[in-house]
Amino acid sequence: DMKFINQDKHLTRFFKEADLPLSDIGSDYGLFKKAQALGRKELKHYSKHRLGLVVDMTGWDYQRVDAPVNRLRALGYDCYVVMVHTSLETSTKRNSARNRNVPDSYVATAHRGLWRNFPRYLRLFGKESAFIVRNEDARTPEDCERDIGPSLRTAALKILARPLKNKNGIKWRNKQLAKKRTVPHVVEAAANRLPFQNSLAFGNVHQSYTKRGKVALAAS
């Protein structure tokens, strides 16, 4: 039931379909906007059905995080942020090493934007709903799994274990449970499948390699 939203996967597919080299992925603004629009469409569709969400975002532009978070909260979601911290130097090196890279200027702009807005994200999500994971030493995806995988899983489990707090979400969940009361023996099972458990968003600026009802956003 957990849905992962990442516009990069769409952008990569569009480049392959157009037979364009992934090394130029940061140069085609038209395809970028197309991928961005598809990501927004997915978010709207999944949230309409109150499915759990993991939203991958860079976090450099505060409004691109603030607006969807407020819309999701209005629908009843609890929102969390998981920020994967990587230095600008390391981020630039990783970007250059991969076959799907972006201009170094974008890496620098995104990195500065994320950490410039960090205090605002703490206010938006609340300190108790923000998790920071360092990813400075990993050189490969395998290294990342070994070095920061346990920390990411710990953050995810903490989020998933928290009860739903959003009043709109509780109201929606109770309404769905009421519909199930015509079949009493499935009420308990249905409760375990209803939205507003937890949804995470692991956003990753510059290569950090990285149940229903809560959203978390992250960036490196």
VEXMARNU-103990 format. One record per residue: residue in three letters; x, y, z of N, C-alpha, C, CB in turn; residue number from 1. Coordinates in steps of 0.2 Angstrom, whole numbers. Last residue first. Glycine has a CB too. Example, Ala and Ser with C-alpha at 12.3 -4.5 7.8 and 13.67 -1.06 7.14 Angstrom:
% VEXMARNU-103990
PT aa nxx nyy nzz caxx cayy cazz cxx cyy czz cbxx cbyy cbzz i
PT ser 64 -11 35 68 -5 36 64 0 39 70 -3 29 2
PT ala 66 -28 39 62 -22 39 66 -16 39 57 -22 45 1
//
This chain:
% VEXMARNU-103990
PT aa nxx nyy nzz caxx cayy cazz cxx cyy czz cbxx cbyy cbzz i
PT ser 97 77 4 104 76 6 108 82 4 107 70 3 220
PT ala 81 76 11 86 78 6 92 77 9 84 85 5 219
PT ala 63 71 12 70 71 14 75 74 9 72 64 16 218
PT leu 47 69 20 51 72 15 59 72 17 49 79 13 217
PT ala 34 59 24 40 61 26 44 64 20 44 56 30 216
PT val 17 56 29 21 58 24 28 61 27 18 63 19 215
PT lys 5 44 33 10 49 35 15 50 29 13 47 42 214
PT gly -5 34 27 -7 40 31 -2 45 33 -10 38 36 213
PT arg 0 17 27 -5 22 24 -5 28 29 -12 19 23 212
PT lys 11 18 30 6 13 29 0 16 27 5 7 34 211
PT thr 101 34 -11 96 31 -8 91 26 -11 92 36 -5 210
PT tyr 112 41 -13 110 34 -15 104 31 -11 116 29 -13 209
PT ser 113 53 -12 114 50 -6 113 43 -7 109 53 0 208
PT gln 115 63 -24 117 57 -23 118 54 -16 123 56 -26 207
PT his 109 77 -22 116 75 -24 118 68 -22 121 80 -22 206
PT val 96 76 -11 100 81 -15 107 78 -16 101 88 -12 205
PT asn 83 66 -9 91 66 -9 94 71 -14 93 59 -10 204
PT gly 70 62 2 73 66 -4 80 66 -3 70 73 -3 203
PT phe 60 51 6 67 51 7 69 56 1 70 44 7 202
PT ala 46 52 15 48 54 9 56 55 10 45 61 7 201
PT leu 33 40 21 40 43 21 42 47 15 45 38 23 200
PT ser 19 38 30 21 39 24 28 43 24 16 42 19 199
PT asn 9 28 40 14 32 40 17 33 32 20 30 44 198
PT gln -7 27 42 -2 24 46 4 29 45 0 17 44 197
PT phe -17 32 33 -15 36 39 -11 31 44 -21 39 43 196
PT pro -29 19 28 -23 24 27 -22 27 34 -25 29 22 195
PT leu -32 2 33 -34 9 31 -28 14 31 -39 11 37 194
PT arg -28 -10 37 -27 -9 30 -28 -1 28 -30 -13 25 193
PT asn -32 -12 49 -25 -13 48 -23 -11 41 -23 -20 49 192
PT ala -46 -11 48 -42 -6 52 -35 -6 50 -43 -7 59 191
PT ala -49 -24 42 -49 -17 38 -45 -12 41 -56 -15 37 190
PT ala -48 -32 53 -43 -33 47 -43 -27 43 -45 -39 43 189
PT glu -59 -27 60 -52 -27 63 -47 -28 58 -51 -33 68 188
PT val -70 -30 52 -68 -23 54 -61 -23 56 -73 -21 60 187
PT val -74 -42 48 -68 -39 44 -66 -32 46 -70 -39 36 186
PT his -85 -45 55 -79 -49 56 -73 -47 52 -80 -56 54 185
PT pro -95 -36 52 -92 -36 58 -85 -39 58 -96 -38 64 184
PT val -101 -28 40 -98 -35 40 -93 -35 46 -94 -36 33 183
PT thr -105 -16 43 -110 -21 41 -108 -28 40 -113 -18 34 182
PT arg -94 -9 46 -98 -12 52 -104 -17 49 -101 -7 56 181
PT lys -88 -2 37 -86 -9 37 -91 -13 42 -79 -10 39 180
PT lys -91 11 38 -94 7 32 -93 0 33 -90 10 26 179
PT ala -83 14 49 -91 14 50 -94 10 44 -94 21 51 178
PT leu -71 15 43 -72 9 48 -80 8 49 -69 10 55 177
PT gln -72 27 37 -71 21 33 -73 15 37 -64 20 30 176
PT lys -74 35 47 -79 35 43 -78 29 38 -79 41 38 175
PT asn -61 34 53 -67 32 57 -73 31 52 -69 37 63 174
PT arg -53 40 44 -52 33 45 -59 30 49 -46 32 50 173
PT trp -58 54 44 -59 50 38 -58 42 39 -53 52 33 172
PT lys -54 57 57 -61 57 55 -62 53 49 -63 65 54 171
PT ile -41 56 56 -44 52 61 -52 51 59 -43 54 68 170
PT gly -38 66 47 -36 59 45 -40 54 50 -29 58 46 169
PT asn -41 77 54 -45 76 47 -44 68 46 -42 80 42 168
PT lys -32 77 64 -39 76 66 -43 74 59 -42 82 69 167
PT asn -17 68 65 -21 73 61 -29 71 62 -19 72 54 166
PT lys -11 57 71 -13 63 75 -18 68 72 -7 66 78 165
PT leu -9 40 72 -11 45 68 -14 51 73 -17 43 64 164
PT pro 5 34 82 -2 34 80 -4 40 76 -6 34 87 163
PT arg 21 27 76 17 33 79 10 32 77 20 39 77 162
PT ala 27 18 68 25 16 75 20 21 78 30 14 79 161
PT leu 32 24 57 27 20 56 24 17 63 29 13 53 160
PT ile 43 31 63 37 35 60 31 30 60 39 38 53 159
PT lys 51 21 67 49 26 72 43 29 70 54 31 74 158
PT leu 54 15 55 51 11 60 48 16 65 55 6 63 157
PT ala 62 25 49 56 23 46 51 19 51 57 19 40 156
PT ala 73 26 57 69 32 57 62 30 54 72 37 52 155
PT thr 78 13 55 76 15 62 71 21 61 82 17 66 154
PT arg 81 14 41 76 9 43 74 11 50 79 2 43 153
PT leu 91 24 42 85 25 38 80 20 40 86 24 30 152
PT ser 101 17 49 98 23 52 92 25 48 103 29 51 151
PT pro 104 6 41 101 5 48 98 11 50 106 2 52 150
PT gly 109 13 29 103 9 29 100 8 36 105 2 26 149
PT ile 121 19 30 116 22 32 109 19 32 115 29 28 148
PT asp 131 8 27 132 14 32 126 17 35 137 19 28 147
PT arg 126 -2 19 129 -4 25 129 2 30 136 -6 23 146
PT glu 120 6 9 116 1 12 119 -1 19 114 -5 8 145
PT cys 132 13 5 126 17 7 122 12 12 122 20 2 144
PT asp 139 3 -1 142 6 5 136 10 9 147 11 3 143
PT glu 131 0 -12 132 -5 -7 134 -2 0 137 -10 -9 142
PT pro 132 12 -19 125 10 -16 126 5 -11 121 8 -22 141
PT thr 148 19 -14 144 15 -19 137 14 -15 147 8 -21 140
PT arg 153 26 -4 156 27 -11 152 24 -16 163 25 -11 139
PT ala 149 34 11 148 29 6 150 31 -1 140 28 6 138
PT asp 152 46 19 157 41 18 156 36 12 159 37 24 137
PT glu 140 53 22 147 56 19 152 51 17 150 61 25 136
PT asn 127 54 27 129 50 21 135 53 18 123 48 16 135
PT arg 117 55 41 123 57 38 125 52 33 128 59 43 134
PT val 100 60 44 105 54 43 111 57 39 101 48 39 133
PT ile 87 66 54 93 68 49 98 62 49 97 74 52 132
PT phe 70 69 55 75 65 56 81 66 51 73 57 55 131
PT ala 56 77 62 62 78 58 67 73 59 64 85 57 130
PT ser 47 78 72 45 74 65 50 75 60 38 77 63 129
PT glu 51 85 82 50 78 83 48 74 77 44 78 88 128
PT lys 52 98 76 58 94 77 57 87 79 61 98 83 127
PT gly 41 101 62 42 101 70 48 96 71 35 97 73 126
PT phe 38 105 49 37 98 51 37 97 59 42 93 48 125
PT leu 41 119 49 35 116 45 33 109 48 37 115 38 124
PT arg 52 120 57 46 124 59 40 120 56 46 131 58 123
PT leu 61 113 49 60 111 56 54 114 59 66 113 60 122
PT tyr 61 121 38 58 114 37 57 111 45 63 109 34 121
PT arg 67 132 42 60 133 40 57 126 40 59 136 33 120
PT pro 80 128 44 76 130 50 69 131 48 79 137 52 119
PT phe 83 125 30 83 119 35 79 122 41 90 117 37 118
PT asn 86 133 19 79 132 22 78 127 27 75 130 16 117
PT arg 99 131 18 97 138 19 90 138 22 97 143 13 116
PT trp 100 118 14 102 120 21 100 127 23 109 119 21 115
PT leu 94 119 1 91 115 6 93 117 13 94 108 5 114
PT gly 102 129 -6 95 130 -5 92 126 1 91 129 -11 113
PT arg 114 122 -7 113 129 -3 106 130 -1 116 135 -7 112
PT his 110 112 -15 113 110 -9 112 117 -4 121 108 -9 111
PT ala 106 118 -27 101 114 -23 104 113 -16 100 107 -26 110
PT thr 118 124 -31 111 128 -29 107 124 -25 108 130 -36 109
PT ala 126 114 -33 128 119 -28 122 123 -26 133 123 -31 108
PT val 119 107 -43 121 103 -37 122 108 -31 127 99 -38 107
PT tyr 119 116 -53 113 114 -50 114 111 -44 109 109 -55 106
PT ser 133 117 -56 130 123 -54 123 121 -50 129 128 -59 105
PT asp 136 105 -62 138 106 -55 135 112 -52 146 107 -55 104
PT pro 122 97 -71 127 102 -70 129 103 -63 125 109 -73 103
PT val 119 80 -67 117 86 -68 123 91 -68 111 88 -63 102
PT asn 120 62 -73 122 68 -69 119 75 -71 130 69 -69 101
PT arg 120 47 -75 115 52 -75 116 58 -71 108 48 -73 100
PT asn 132 41 -72 130 42 -79 124 46 -80 129 35 -82 99
PT arg 142 48 -58 137 44 -61 135 45 -68 130 45 -56 98
PT ala 152 57 -55 154 50 -56 148 45 -59 156 47 -49 97
PT ser 147 69 -52 151 68 -58 152 61 -60 158 72 -57 96
PT asn 140 66 -40 136 68 -46 140 67 -53 134 76 -46 95
PT arg 150 64 -32 145 58 -33 141 60 -40 141 57 -28 94
PT lys 156 77 -31 160 71 -33 155 65 -36 164 68 -28 93
PT thr 145 84 -26 148 86 -32 152 80 -35 152 92 -32 92
PT ser 144 78 -13 138 78 -18 141 79 -25 133 83 -15 91
PT thr 156 81 -7 155 74 -8 149 74 -13 153 71 -2 90
PT glu 155 95 -7 160 92 -10 159 85 -12 167 93 -6 89
PT leu 143 97 1 143 99 -6 149 96 -10 144 107 -6 88
PT ser 139 83 12 143 89 10 142 91 3 150 89 13 87
PT thr 123 76 16 130 75 12 133 82 11 129 71 6 86
PT his 110 70 25 115 75 25 121 73 21 117 78 31 85
PT val 94 67 22 100 63 21 106 69 20 100 58 16 84
PT met 80 69 32 85 73 28 91 69 28 86 80 31 83
PT val 64 66 32 70 62 33 75 66 29 69 54 32 82
PT val 49 72 39 54 73 35 60 69 37 56 81 34 81
PT tyr 31 69 39 38 69 42 43 70 37 39 62 45 80
PT cys 14 71 42 19 72 38 26 72 42 19 79 34 79
PT asp -2 64 42 3 66 46 10 66 42 4 61 53 78
PT tyr -17 68 32 -10 65 33 -6 68 38 -6 65 26 77
PT gly -28 74 29 -28 70 35 -22 67 36 -33 65 34 76
PT leu -29 84 19 -33 78 18 -33 73 24 -29 74 12 75
PT ala -21 94 25 -29 95 24 -33 89 23 -30 100 19 74
PT arg -9 87 23 -12 88 30 -19 90 29 -8 94 33 73
PT leu -8 89 9 -8 82 12 -11 83 19 -2 79 12 72
PT arg -7 103 8 -12 100 5 -13 93 8 -11 99 -3 71
PT asn 5 105 15 -1 108 18 -7 105 15 -1 115 17 70
PT val 14 98 7 13 96 14 7 99 17 19 98 18 69
PT pro 14 105 -5 11 99 -5 10 96 2 15 94 -9 68
PT ala 19 118 0 13 118 -3 10 110 -3 13 120 -10 67
PT asp 32 115 5 27 118 9 20 117 6 29 125 10 66
PT val 40 111 -6 39 106 -1 33 109 3 45 106 4 65
PT arg 41 121 -14 39 115 -17 38 109 -12 45 113 -22 64
PT gln 45 132 -6 38 131 -8 36 125 -11 36 137 -13 63
PT tyr 59 129 -5 54 128 1 47 127 -1 55 134 6 62
PT asp 69 121 -14 64 126 -15 59 125 -10 61 126 -22 61
PT trp 77 110 -11 80 116 -11 75 122 -12 85 116 -18 60
PT gly 72 97 -10 71 101 -4 74 108 -5 74 98 2 59
PT thr 71 85 -17 78 88 -16 77 93 -10 81 92 -22 58
PT met 61 71 -14 62 78 -16 69 80 -14 56 82 -12 57
PT asp 50 58 -14 57 59 -15 58 67 -17 61 54 -19 56
PT val 39 52 -3 40 57 -8 47 59 -8 35 63 -7 55
PT val 29 39 0 36 41 1 37 45 -5 40 34 1 54
PT leu 13 36 8 17 39 3 24 40 5 14 46 1 53
PT gly -2 27 8 4 29 11 9 31 6 7 23 15 52
PT leu -18 34 2 -13 28 2 -6 31 5 -11 26 -5 51
PT arg -30 41 0 -26 41 6 -21 35 7 -32 40 12 50
PT his -34 43 -13 -36 37 -10 -33 36 -3 -35 31 -14 49
PT lys -28 55 -15 -35 55 -15 -38 49 -12 -38 55 -23 48
PT ser -15 51 -15 -17 55 -9 -25 55 -9 -14 62 -9 47
PT tyr -14 46 -28 -13 42 -22 -16 45 -16 -5 40 -21 46
PT his -17 57 -36 -21 51 -37 -20 47 -31 -18 47 -43 45
PT lys -7 67 -33 -14 68 -32 -18 62 -32 -16 73 -38 44
PT leu 5 60 -36 4 62 -29 -4 63 -28 8 68 -27 43
PT glu 3 58 -50 4 52 -45 2 54 -38 11 49 -46 42
PT lys 4 72 -53 -2 68 -55 -2 62 -51 -2 66 -62 41
PT arg 17 75 -50 12 78 -46 5 75 -47 11 86 -49 40
PT gly 24 67 -59 25 66 -52 19 69 -48 31 68 -49 39
PT leu 20 73 -71 18 66 -69 19 64 -62 22 61 -74 38
PT ala 27 85 -69 20 85 -70 17 78 -68 17 87 -77 37
PT gln 40 81 -70 38 84 -64 30 84 -64 40 91 -64 36
PT ala 41 76 -83 42 71 -77 39 74 -71 49 70 -76 35
PT lys 39 88 -89 35 83 -91 35 78 -85 36 79 -97 34
PT lys 50 95 -85 44 98 -83 38 92 -84 42 104 -87 33
PT phe 60 88 -91 60 88 -84 53 91 -82 65 94 -82 32
PT leu 58 89 -104 57 83 -102 56 83 -94 62 78 -104 31
PT gly 61 103 -105 55 101 -107 53 94 -104 54 101 -114 30
PT tyr 74 104 -102 70 107 -97 63 104 -98 70 114 -97 29
PT asp 88 95 -103 82 96 -107 76 98 -102 80 89 -110 28
PT ser 100 94 -95 99 99 -100 93 100 -104 105 98 -105 27
PT gly 102 84 -87 100 90 -84 100 96 -89 106 92 -79 26
PT ile 105 73 -95 98 73 -91 97 80 -88 98 68 -86 25
PT asp 115 69 -102 112 76 -104 106 77 -100 111 76 -111 24
PT ser 118 57 -98 123 62 -96 120 69 -98 130 61 -100 23
PT leu 109 49 -105 108 51 -98 112 56 -95 108 45 -93 22
PT pro 106 53 -122 111 50 -117 109 53 -110 118 53 -118 21
PT leu 90 48 -129 95 53 -127 100 51 -122 91 59 -125 20
PT asp 79 41 -134 86 39 -136 91 45 -135 86 37 -143 19
PT ala 67 43 -129 69 48 -134 76 47 -136 69 55 -131 18
PT glu 67 33 -119 62 33 -124 64 38 -130 55 34 -122 17
PT lys 77 39 -110 78 32 -114 74 31 -120 78 26 -109 16
PT phe 70 50 -106 77 51 -109 78 44 -113 82 52 -105 15
PT phe 60 44 -99 58 49 -105 65 50 -109 56 56 -103 14
PT arg 66 38 -89 62 34 -94 61 38 -100 56 31 -91 13
PT thr 71 48 -81 76 43 -84 72 40 -90 78 39 -79 12
PT leu 59 54 -77 64 58 -82 69 53 -85 68 63 -78 11
PT his 54 44 -69 50 46 -75 55 50 -80 44 51 -74 10
PT lys 63 44 -59 62 38 -63 59 40 -69 58 33 -58 9
PT asp 62 57 -54 68 56 -58 67 49 -62 74 55 -53 8
PT gln 51 59 -46 50 61 -53 56 59 -57 49 68 -54 7
PT asn 44 48 -36 50 50 -38 50 52 -45 56 45 -36 6
PT ile 35 40 -24 34 45 -29 41 49 -30 29 51 -27 5
PT phe 28 25 -19 35 29 -19 34 34 -25 41 25 -19 4
PT lys 16 20 -8 18 22 -14 24 27 -14 12 25 -18 3
PT met 11 6 2 15 12 2 17 13 -6 21 10 6 2
PT asp 4 -6 0 0 0 0 4 6 0 -5 0 6 1
//
